[in-house]
Amino acid sequence: MSEQMIFCLGEDQLKTEGSDYPKNLMVFNKRVTENEYNQIKSSLSNVKISHTYWVNDDEMTNGGYLKRISYEEAWINWWATASQYNKNKILNIPQFDAKIFKEITSIDVGVSDDKTLEAMELLKRKGYKIVKNGL
């Protein structure tokens, strides 16, 4: 068995040994039942971030290329383009922890959408393209 986690920070507090140790189901570093875990996992099935995007040839001279972005930038991009409905899928998880979410994604849900827009503009100035995730 192994640990299955959603939005968790590795803190090693659940280390166990042996082939028969119990499965630890965690959401935001809190233990949950198998039913709770499966419901949350199912509700987040279409929350997908992309670490790459295609830069078209009309924006450069060599025919285009696949640009890789950091994990945090991918989350900022997803958050900036996601519908409120999809954001609420995360925010409404009973175990939601804004501090853990920020540590994982770099997104501070306590700030206004204006701050998200500022982050997007900063990424654009650094040469990143903000793309819609299609959710």
N, CA, C and O atoms as a DFTB+ gen file, in Angstrom:
540 C
 N C O
     1  1       0.845      -1.192       0.000
     2  2       0.000       0.000       0.000
     3  2       0.878       1.238       0.000
     4  3       2.071       1.178       0.298
     5  1       0.265       2.355      -0.339
     6  2       1.029       3.591      -0.369
     7  2       0.146       4.752       0.039
     8  3      -1.067       4.617       0.197
     9  1       0.791       5.897       0.206
    10  2       0.033       7.098       0.511
    11  2      -0.536       7.663      -0.772
    12  3       0.135       7.684      -1.803
    13  1      -1.760       8.116      -0.708
    14  2      -2.391       8.791      -1.831
    15  2      -2.788      10.163      -1.329
    16  3      -3.514      10.292      -0.343
    17  1      -2.306      11.186      -2.017
    18  2      -2.476      12.542      -1.511
    19  2      -2.992      13.484      -2.580
    20  3      -2.686      13.348      -3.765
    21  1      -3.783      14.444      -2.127
    22  2      -4.256      15.541      -2.962
    23  2      -3.918      16.825      -2.220
    24  3      -4.334      17.014      -1.077
    25  1      -3.160      17.711      -2.872
    26  2      -2.733      18.973      -2.271
    27  2      -2.090      18.757      -0.895
    28  3      -2.558      19.294       0.108
    29  1      -1.039      17.984      -0.863
    30  2      -0.337      17.727       0.388
    31  2       1.131      18.096       0.264
    32  3       1.730      18.007      -0.807
    33  1       1.689      18.513       1.388
    34  2       3.119      18.788       1.471
    35  2       3.780      17.583       2.110
    36  3       3.266      17.045       3.090
    37  1       4.886      17.158       1.583
    38  2       5.601      16.022       2.157
    39  2       6.245      16.399       3.474
    40  3       7.213      17.159       3.508
    41  1       5.711      15.874       4.542
    42  2       6.240      16.192       5.868
    43  2       6.785      14.964       6.574
    44  3       7.262      15.067       7.704
    45  1       6.725      13.800       5.930
    46  2       7.266      12.548       6.461
    47  2       6.653      12.105       7.786
    48  3       7.194      11.200       8.421
    49  1       5.552      12.699       8.230
    50  2       4.985      12.296       9.498
    51  2       4.271      10.948       9.414
    52  3       3.951      10.358      10.446
    53  1       4.018      10.455       8.209
    54  2       3.289       9.205       8.065
    55  2       4.179       8.054       7.614
    56  3       3.670       7.026       7.167
    57  1       5.499       8.206       7.722
    58  2       6.386       7.138       7.297
    59  2       6.118       5.888       8.113
    60  3       6.042       5.927       9.341
    61  1       5.979       4.787       7.409
    62  2       5.801       3.492       8.048
    63  2       6.635       2.488       7.284
    64  3       7.145       2.778       6.202
    65  1       6.766       1.323       7.846
    66  2       7.586       0.303       7.208
    67  2       6.799      -0.985       7.076
    68  3       5.776      -1.177       7.734
    69  1       7.285      -1.861       6.221
    70  2       6.672      -3.167       6.042
    71  2       5.687      -3.175       4.899
    72  3       5.178      -2.132       4.489
    73  1       5.424      -4.358       4.392
    74  2       4.562      -4.477       3.224
    75  2       3.084      -4.371       3.565
    76  3       2.259      -4.224       2.663
    77  1       2.731      -4.440       4.831
    78  2       1.307      -4.431       5.191
    79  2       0.881      -3.157       5.913
    80  3      -0.135      -3.157       6.609
    81  1       1.643      -2.064       5.761
    82  2       1.218      -0.843       6.439
    83  2      -0.027      -0.284       5.758
    84  3      -0.218      -0.486       4.559
    85  1      -0.876       0.417       6.511
    86  2      -2.155       0.869       5.962
    87  2      -1.984       1.975       4.930
    88  3      -1.007       2.724       4.945
    89  1      -2.950       2.054       4.048
    90  2      -2.978       3.114       3.050
    91  2      -3.382       4.415       3.736
    92  3      -4.385       4.467       4.448
    93  1      -2.608       5.442       3.520
    94  2      -2.918       6.756       4.075
    95  2      -3.518       7.613       2.973
    96  3      -2.862       7.894       1.969
    97  1      -4.745       8.019       3.158
    98  2      -5.434       8.888       2.209
    99  2      -5.458      10.279       2.823
   100  3      -5.998      10.486       3.910
   101  1      -4.859      11.238       2.100
   102  2      -4.690      12.570       2.654
   103  2      -5.167      13.633       1.672
   104  3      -4.986      13.506       0.461
   105  1      -5.778      14.684       2.214
   106  2      -6.162      15.856       1.440
   107  2      -5.766      17.068       2.279
   108  3      -6.198      17.202       3.424
   109  1      -4.948      17.948       1.712
   110  2      -4.423      19.099       2.435
   111  2      -3.835      18.682       3.788
   112  3      -4.095      19.311       4.813
   113  1      -3.046      17.618       3.767
   114  2      -2.334      17.087       4.929
   115  2      -3.260      16.600       6.047
   116  3      -2.841      16.509       7.201
   117  1      -4.497      16.292       5.715
   118  2      -5.444      15.759       6.698
   119  2      -5.911      14.386       6.221
   120  3      -6.203      14.187       5.041
   121  1      -5.974      13.454       7.153
   122  2      -6.459      12.120       6.805
   123  2      -7.940      12.182       6.451
   124  3      -8.718      12.906       7.074
   125  1      -8.304      11.416       5.449
   126  2      -9.700      11.321       5.035
   127  2     -10.055       9.861       4.829
   128  3      -9.178       9.006       4.703
   129  1     -11.344       9.586       4.797
   130  2     -11.790       8.228       4.519
   131  2     -11.619       7.939       3.033
   132  3     -11.421       8.848       2.228
   133  1     -11.697       6.682       2.691
   134  2     -11.584       6.307       1.280
   135  2     -12.699       6.936       0.459
   136  3     -12.473       7.382      -0.666
   137  1     -13.908       6.972       1.023
   138  2     -15.041       7.577       0.330
   139  2     -14.806       9.078       0.108
   140  3     -15.037       9.584      -0.990
   141  1     -14.351       9.783       1.138
   142  2     -14.071      11.217       0.995
   143  2     -12.999      11.451      -0.059
   144  3     -13.136      12.329      -0.911
   145  1     -11.928      10.661       0.003
   146  2     -10.824      10.803      -0.947
   147  2     -11.322      10.614      -2.376
   148  3     -11.015      11.416      -3.258
   149  1     -12.090       9.555      -2.601
   150  2     -12.593       9.269      -3.951
   151  2     -13.529      10.358      -4.458
   152  3     -13.491      10.698      -5.641
   153  1     -14.371      10.914      -3.583
   154  2     -15.269      11.998      -3.985
   155  2     -14.486      13.240      -4.388
   156  3     -14.793      13.872      -5.399
   157  1     -13.477      13.589      -3.600
   158  2     -12.669      14.776      -3.900
   159  2     -11.885      14.561      -5.183
   160  3     -11.840      15.439      -6.045
   161  1     -11.270      13.399      -5.307
   162  2     -10.493      13.094      -6.516
   163  2     -11.377      13.162      -7.752
   164  3     -10.964      13.698      -8.780
   165  1     -12.574      12.630      -7.663
   166  2     -13.512      12.658      -8.787
   167  2     -13.926      14.094      -9.125
   168  3     -14.027      14.450     -10.299
   169  1     -14.163      14.910      -8.110
   170  2     -14.604      16.293      -8.367
   171  2     -13.500      17.121      -9.015
   172  3     -13.787      18.129      -9.661
   173  1     -12.245      16.712      -8.852
   174  2     -11.118      17.450      -9.414
   175  2     -10.596      16.840     -10.708
   176  3      -9.530      17.225     -11.190
   177  1     -11.337      15.893     -11.273
   178  2     -10.828      15.148     -12.427
   179  2     -10.513      16.040     -13.638
   180  3      -9.652      15.689     -14.444
   181  1     -11.181      17.162     -13.777
   182  2     -10.885      18.019     -14.940
   183  2     -10.006      19.221     -14.581
   184  3      -9.833      20.125     -15.399
   185  1      -9.456      19.237     -13.374
   186  2      -8.507      20.279     -12.998
   187  2      -7.129      19.792     -13.422
   188  3      -6.495      18.986     -12.741
   189  1      -6.687      20.298     -14.554
   190  2      -5.407      19.872     -15.120
   191  2      -4.586      21.097     -15.474
   192  3      -5.060      22.024     -16.130
   193  1      -3.343      21.074     -15.020
   194  2      -2.447      22.170     -15.371
   195  2      -1.491      21.685     -16.449
   196  3      -1.180      20.498     -16.541
   197  1      -1.037      22.618     -17.252
   198  2      -0.126      22.273     -18.335
   199  2       1.218      22.959     -18.111
   200  3       1.279      24.167     -17.885
   201  1       2.286      22.181     -18.175
   202  2       3.638      22.710     -17.992
   203  2       4.260      23.170     -19.303
   204  3       5.384      23.673     -19.326
   205  1       3.523      22.994     -20.391
   206  2       4.058      23.384     -21.692
   207  2       2.961      24.036     -22.529
   208  3       1.771      23.838     -22.287
   209  1       3.385      24.806     -23.506
   210  2       2.473      25.310     -24.525
   211  2       3.275      25.574     -25.787
   212  3       4.487      25.780     -25.737
   213  1       2.591      25.564     -26.906
   214  2       3.224      25.747     -28.195
   215  2       3.310      27.224     -28.535
   216  3       2.310      27.939     -28.471
   217  1       4.499      27.682     -28.894
   218  2       4.706      29.036     -29.382
   219  2       4.688      28.948     -30.897
   220  3       5.565      28.318     -31.489
   221  1       3.701      29.572     -31.539
   222  2       3.517      29.476     -32.983
   223  2       4.657      30.094     -33.764
   224  3       5.383      30.958     -33.271
   225  1       4.796      29.628     -34.997
   226  2       5.859      30.122     -35.869
   227  2       5.699      31.588     -36.232
   228  3       6.683      32.249     -36.562
   229  1       4.471      32.115     -36.177
   230  2       4.291      33.529     -36.514
   231  2       4.841      34.446     -35.422
   232  3       4.966      35.655     -35.620
   233  1       5.166      33.861     -34.273
   234  2       5.734      34.641     -33.184
   235  2       7.258      34.532     -33.150
   236  3       7.900      35.129     -32.286
   237  1       7.839      33.778     -34.075
   238  2       9.288      33.599     -34.096
   239  2       9.750      33.199     -35.487
   240  3       8.941      33.115     -36.410
   241  1      11.033      32.953     -35.643
   242  2      11.588      32.701     -36.974
   243  2      11.856      31.232     -37.280
   244  3      12.123      30.903     -38.436
   245  1      11.798      30.345     -36.313
   246  2      12.204      28.958     -36.585
   247  2      11.056      27.954     -36.627
   248  3      11.295      26.765     -36.414
   249  1       9.832      28.376     -36.891
   250  2       8.719      27.449     -37.043
   251  2       7.950      27.136     -35.780
   252  3       6.948      26.423     -35.836
   253  1       8.381      27.640     -34.654
   254  2       7.689      27.405     -33.398
   255  2       8.427      26.423     -32.515
   256  3       9.350      25.735     -32.952
   257  1       8.007      26.371     -31.273
   258  2       8.614      25.424     -30.335
   259  2       7.689      25.208     -29.140
   260  3       6.759      25.980     -28.906
   261  1       7.961      24.155     -28.398
   262  2       7.207      23.832     -27.198
   263  2       7.916      24.480     -26.016
   264  3       9.064      24.152     -25.716
   265  1       7.231      25.395     -25.349
   266  2       7.837      26.119     -24.230
   267  2       7.416      25.480     -22.921
   268  3       6.238      25.193     -22.710
   269  1       8.376      25.259     -22.049
   270  2       8.121      24.664     -20.736
   271  2       8.083      25.770     -19.689
   272  3       8.919      26.673     -19.696
   273  1       7.105      25.691     -18.789
   274  2       6.998      26.665     -17.704
   275  2       7.060      25.930     -16.371
   276  3       6.856      24.718     -16.306
   277  1       7.340      26.674     -15.319
   278  2       7.466      26.069     -13.988
   279  2       6.100      25.613     -13.465
   280  3       5.054      26.011     -13.976
   281  1       6.144      24.789     -12.458
   282  2       4.936      24.288     -11.808
   283  2       4.084      25.453     -11.300
   284  3       2.870      25.478     -11.505
   285  1       4.727      26.409     -10.641
   286  2       4.004      27.560     -10.103
   287  2       3.387      28.396     -11.220
   288  3       2.243      28.837     -11.106
   289  1       4.136      28.617     -12.297
   290  2       3.613      29.393     -13.421
   291  2       2.444      28.668     -14.078
   292  3       1.483      29.299     -14.519
   293  1       2.529      27.334     -14.140
   294  2       1.427      26.555     -14.706
   295  2       0.169      26.719     -13.858
   296  3      -0.932      26.846     -14.395
   297  1       0.328      26.717     -12.543
   298  2      -0.828      26.923     -11.666
   299  2      -1.381      28.327     -11.806
   300  3      -2.599      28.500     -11.867
   301  1      -0.526      29.332     -11.858
   302  2      -1.000      30.710     -12.025
   303  2      -1.777      30.832     -13.328
   304  3      -2.821      31.483     -13.377
   305  1      -1.271      30.211     -14.371
   306  2      -1.950      30.233     -15.667
   307  2      -3.323      29.570     -15.557
   308  3      -4.318      30.109     -16.042
   309  1      -3.373      28.405     -14.920
   310  2      -4.656      27.704     -14.777
   311  2      -5.629      28.568     -13.973
   312  3      -6.775      28.759     -14.379
   313  1      -5.175      29.082     -12.847
   314  2      -6.043      29.871     -11.961
   315  2      -6.566      31.114     -12.672
   316  3      -7.728      31.489     -12.512
   317  1      -5.699      31.748     -13.457
   318  2      -6.075      32.986     -14.143
   319  2      -7.115      32.744     -15.226
   320  3      -7.896      33.641     -15.543
   321  1      -7.137      31.552     -15.795
   322  2      -8.055      31.286     -16.906
   323  2      -9.213      30.376     -16.522
   324  3     -10.120      30.167     -17.327
   325  1      -9.201      29.835     -15.318
   326  2     -10.264      28.915     -14.895
   327  2     -11.538      29.678     -14.542
   328  3     -11.488      30.830     -14.108
   329  1     -12.660      29.028     -14.732
   330  2     -13.938      29.617     -14.327
   331  2     -14.040      29.605     -12.803
   332  3     -13.351      28.837     -12.132
   333  1     -14.887      30.445     -12.274
   334  2     -15.094      30.445     -10.825
   335  2     -15.636      29.093     -10.371
   336  3     -15.324      28.633      -9.273
   337  1     -16.435      28.465     -11.203
   338  2     -16.964      27.131     -10.899
   339  2     -15.821      26.143     -10.646
   340  3     -15.853      25.389      -9.673
   341  1     -14.813      26.148     -11.525
   342  2     -13.690      25.229     -11.354
   343  2     -12.798      25.623     -10.185
   344  3     -12.260      24.749      -9.504
   345  1     -12.633      26.911      -9.939
   346  2     -11.869      27.349      -8.765
   347  2     -12.577      26.878      -7.486
   348  3     -11.936      26.436      -6.533
   349  1     -13.909      26.983      -7.488
   350  2     -14.680      26.585      -6.308
   351  2     -14.568      25.098      -6.012
   352  3     -14.737      24.680      -4.867
   353  1     -14.284      24.289      -7.039
   354  2     -14.072      22.861      -6.797
   355  2     -12.920      22.651      -5.819
   356  3     -12.942      21.722      -5.012
   357  1     -11.936      23.504      -5.897
   358  2     -10.796      23.420      -4.973
   359  2     -11.122      24.123      -3.664
   360  3     -10.917      23.568      -2.585
   361  1     -11.629      25.347      -3.766
   362  2     -11.893      26.145      -2.569
   363  2     -12.922      25.514      -1.648
   364  3     -12.888      25.741      -0.439
   365  1     -13.842      24.721      -2.201
   366  2     -14.906      24.124      -1.399
   367  2     -14.590      22.735      -0.862
   368  3     -15.453      22.094      -0.261
   369  1     -13.369      22.264      -1.071
   370  2     -12.974      20.990      -0.460
   371  2     -13.020      21.196       1.054
   372  3     -12.417      22.146       1.554
   373  1     -13.721      20.328       1.803
   374  2     -13.859      20.539       3.256
   375  2     -12.520      20.696       3.992
   376  3     -12.450      21.405       4.996
   377  1     -11.477      20.051       3.509
   378  2     -10.170      20.115       4.170
   379  2      -9.301      21.258       3.631
   380  3      -8.134      21.373       4.006
   381  1      -9.854      22.097       2.763
   382  2      -9.072      23.145       2.110
   383  2      -8.263      23.945       3.124
   384  3      -8.770      24.324       4.180
   385  1      -7.008      24.194       2.790
   386  2      -6.107      24.978       3.629
   387  2      -5.391      25.972       2.719
   388  3      -4.566      25.582       1.893
   389  1      -5.708      27.253       2.874
   390  2      -5.168      28.286       1.988
   391  2      -3.644      28.367       2.071
   392  3      -2.986      28.628       1.064
   393  1      -3.082      28.148       3.251
   394  2      -1.629      28.214       3.417
   395  2      -0.946      27.088       2.632
   396  3       0.042      27.329       1.938
   397  1      -1.461      25.880       2.736
   398  2      -0.892      24.751       2.002
   399  2      -1.069      24.961       0.508
   400  3      -0.153      24.698      -0.271
   401  1      -2.248      25.434       0.103
   402  2      -2.498      25.685      -1.317
   403  2      -1.493      26.695      -1.865
   404  3      -0.985      26.525      -2.974
   405  1      -1.203      27.740      -1.099
   406  2      -0.243      28.743      -1.549
   407  2       1.166      28.154      -1.630
   408  3       1.907      28.451      -2.567
   409  1       1.542      27.320      -0.651
   410  2       2.873      26.709      -0.683
   411  2       3.044      25.816      -1.908
   412  3       4.129      25.750      -2.484
   413  1       1.980      25.133      -2.303
   414  2       2.061      24.211      -3.434
   415  2       1.982      24.950      -4.756
   416  3       2.741      24.648      -5.677
   417  1       1.081      25.911      -4.867
   418  2       0.778      26.539      -6.167
   419  2       1.323      27.955      -6.333
   420  3       1.407      28.454      -7.455
   421  1       1.689      28.595      -5.253
   422  2       2.086      30.003      -5.174
   423  2       0.895      30.948      -5.325
   424  3       1.081      32.155      -5.478
   425  1      -0.302      30.421      -5.283
   426  2      -1.517      31.243      -5.412
   427  2      -2.064      31.559      -4.023
   428  3      -2.345      30.664      -3.226
   429  1      -2.207      32.842      -3.758
   430  2      -2.781      33.295      -2.495
   431  2      -4.262      33.566      -2.741
   432  3      -4.619      34.579      -3.342
   433  1      -5.117      32.668      -2.279
   434  2      -6.548      32.827      -2.550
   435  2      -7.155      33.951      -1.732
   436  3      -8.319      34.299      -1.928
   437  1      -6.385      34.524      -0.817
   438  2      -6.877      35.634      -0.017
   439  2      -6.710      36.978      -0.700
   440  3      -7.132      38.004      -0.166
   441  1      -6.092      36.982      -1.885
   442  2      -5.910      38.246      -2.592
   443  2      -6.939      38.349      -3.708
   444  3      -7.528      37.354      -4.129
   445  1      -7.136      39.550      -4.166
   446  2      -8.141      39.782      -5.203
   447  2      -7.684      39.246      -6.548
   448  3      -6.508      38.936      -6.741
   449  1      -8.621      39.141      -7.471
   450  2      -8.282      38.732      -8.830
   451  2      -7.358      39.736      -9.498
   452  3      -6.676      39.402     -10.467
   453  1      -7.327      40.987      -8.981
   454  2      -6.400      41.977      -9.521
   455  2      -4.956      41.519      -9.349
   456  3      -4.117      41.756     -10.217
   457  1      -4.669      40.859      -8.222
   458  2      -3.314      40.347      -7.986
   459  2      -3.006      39.216      -8.958
   460  3      -1.873      39.091      -9.423
   461  1      -4.000      38.394      -9.269
   462  2      -3.805      37.332     -10.257
   463  2      -3.497      37.952     -11.613
   464  3      -2.625      37.477     -12.339
   465  1      -4.219      39.015     -11.948
   466  2      -3.966      39.699     -13.219
   467  2      -2.567      40.308     -13.242
   468  3      -1.900      40.300     -14.277
   469  1      -2.121      40.836     -12.101
   470  2      -0.761      41.379     -12.031
   471  2       0.263      40.271     -12.258
   472  3       1.256      40.473     -12.957
   473  1       0.023      39.102     -11.667
   474  2       0.937      37.971     -11.854
   475  2       0.967      37.548     -13.315
   476  3       2.030      37.235     -13.851
   477  1      -0.191      37.537     -13.959
   478  2      -0.247      37.190     -15.383
   479  2       0.554      38.195     -16.209
   480  3       1.291      37.803     -17.114
   481  1       0.416      39.475     -15.907
   482  2       1.153      40.496     -16.652
   483  2       2.652      40.327     -16.464
   484  3       3.421      40.501     -17.409
   485  1       3.073      39.988     -15.247
   486  2       4.485      39.747     -14.990
   487  2       4.979      38.572     -15.832
   488  3       6.057      38.644     -16.423
   489  1       4.200      37.495     -15.892
   490  2       4.579      36.347     -16.706
   491  2       4.658      36.726     -18.178
   492  3       5.574      36.302     -18.884
   493  1       3.697      37.526     -18.644
   494  2       3.720      37.966     -20.044
   495  2       4.982      38.775     -20.339
   496  3       5.609      38.591     -21.382
   497  1       5.355      39.673     -19.420
   498  2       6.567      40.484     -19.618
   499  2       7.820      39.613     -19.650
   500  3       8.811      39.967     -20.289
   501  1       7.775      38.476     -18.960
   502  2       8.906      37.546     -18.969
   503  2       8.900      36.657     -20.202
   504  3       9.788      35.822     -20.375
   505  1       7.889      36.836     -21.068
   506  2       7.852      36.077     -22.309
   507  2       6.931      34.875     -22.298
   508  3       6.914      34.110     -23.263
   509  1       6.164      34.685     -21.235
   510  2       5.238      33.562     -21.171
   511  2       3.913      33.936     -21.800
   512  3       3.484      35.088     -21.741
   513  1       3.278      32.964     -22.394
   514  2       1.992      33.181     -23.034
   515  2       0.907      32.581     -22.134
   516  3       0.997      31.419     -21.739
   517  1      -0.098      33.361     -21.820
   518  2      -1.204      32.863     -21.009
   519  2      -2.192      32.186     -21.943
   520  3      -2.695      32.802     -22.882
   521  1      -2.467      30.913     -21.681
   522  2      -3.346      30.144     -22.559
   523  2      -4.540      29.629     -21.780
   524  3      -4.420      29.283     -20.605
   525  1      -5.684      29.578     -22.427
   526  2      -6.915      29.086     -21.818
   527  2      -6.836      27.577     -21.694
   528  3      -6.391      26.894     -22.617
   529  1      -7.268      27.053     -20.549
   530  2      -7.172      25.622     -20.279
   531  2      -8.336      24.817     -20.808
   532  3      -8.305      23.588     -20.742
   533  1      -9.351      25.458     -21.325
   534  2     -10.461      24.740     -21.929
   535  2     -11.396      24.063     -20.957
   536  3     -12.071      23.099     -21.319
   537  1     -11.452      24.547     -19.725
   538  2     -12.353      23.934     -18.757
   539  2     -13.602      24.753     -18.593
   540  3     -14.481      24.388     -17.813
